[in-house]
Amino acid sequence: MHGCRTAGFNGYSVQFSPFYEHVIACAGAANFGLVGNGRLTVATDLPNNDLRIDHQYDTQDGTFDCSWNELNENQIASCGGDGSIKLWDLTIPNQPIRNWREHQREIFSVEWNYTKKDTFLTGSWDTSIKLWRPDQLVSQSTWSEHTQCVYSVSWCPHQLDTFASASGDLTVKLWDVKSPRSTATIPAHSHEVLSVDWNKYRPHILASSSADKSIRIWDARNTRRAMDTFLGHDYAVRRVKFSPHQDNLLASASYDMTTRIWDLNNPLGQPQRLVLDYHTEFVFGVDFNLYVPGQMATCAWDEQVVISQLPSLS
């Protein structure tokens, strides 16, 4: 386990590069995102287990999420508290190469489409979801069906134009970019739904997490009831992320300062496989390295980005 400190900036989101095995980005905000600047940090994981900060891009408001451009290894999008989306190029210092400003409130989620790689999504506290192309100056589509904040958007890896969204209105919605309305609405939790993610190997399977402290597993073909509910976190579960290497493993990050690993196969009725408690504040971000099986990164309000290697959980 090793990492680096995002000095003065509380971590909100972390993502490994889809191009380089050892490159990672972290979105952060000063003063816990309540007021002040933001920063996008890009670091390299060195062979001596030192996480070296290579690039830092400052913003006038908190930076809450980031997502790498799936068509350009040097570009990464960030979103933040002023409702803007910025596209950064690692070969160009200080200034973004694009700056979109259509959302009316904070943007908490941005995700590049890793299957149809010329588009990305954003979800905002203004209740809307927008579809973007990096070469266009305005959004391509807008969906405003949610009635509360949109906390998370996630592309389906099995269908080019399908995505899911999680909202403060207690629902997860499923969408097709060709349709103006959602294709399904799932009454997912009893409190705000904070995150949603698709299984990378099992078509139709997705996970949601909530301020009600639970994680639920869903089958998009039959959303009347959850396939499973995982309990164990003591506070809100801020993010869920499926493993890109094992179809049964799911990671979760929580306000209880822990990161947990869950097993969808639910051996012996015990889905919780691992509890990691090395952070000292709310854990907001978690991601898996696409190139190193079992390697995971987390970021938290303790200003730490931590990379850890999970034990074998086959």
Beta strands, then each sheet from edge to edge (+ up, - down):
strand 1: 2-5
strand 2: 10-16
strand 3: 23-29
strand 4: 38-45
strand 5: 51-59
strand 6: 63-68
strand 7: 75-80
strand 8: 85-89
strand 9: 98-100
strand 10: 107-112
strand 11: 120-124
strand 12: 129-132
strand 13: 141-143
strand 14: 150-155
strand 15: 162-167
strand 16: 171-176
strand 17: 184-187
strand 18: 193-198
strand 19: 205-210
strand 20: 215-219
strand 21: 228-230
strand 22: 237-242
strand 23: 249-254
strand 24: 259-263
strand 25: 272-276
strand 26: 283-288
strand 27: 295-300
strand 28: 304-309
sheet 1: 1+ 28- 27+ 26-
sheet 2: 2+ 3- 4+ 5-
sheet 3: 6+ 7- 8+ 9-
sheet 4: 10+ 11- 12+ 13-
sheet 5: 14+ 15- 16+ 17-
sheet 6: 18+ 19- 20+ 21-
sheet 7: 22+ 23- 24+ 25-
end
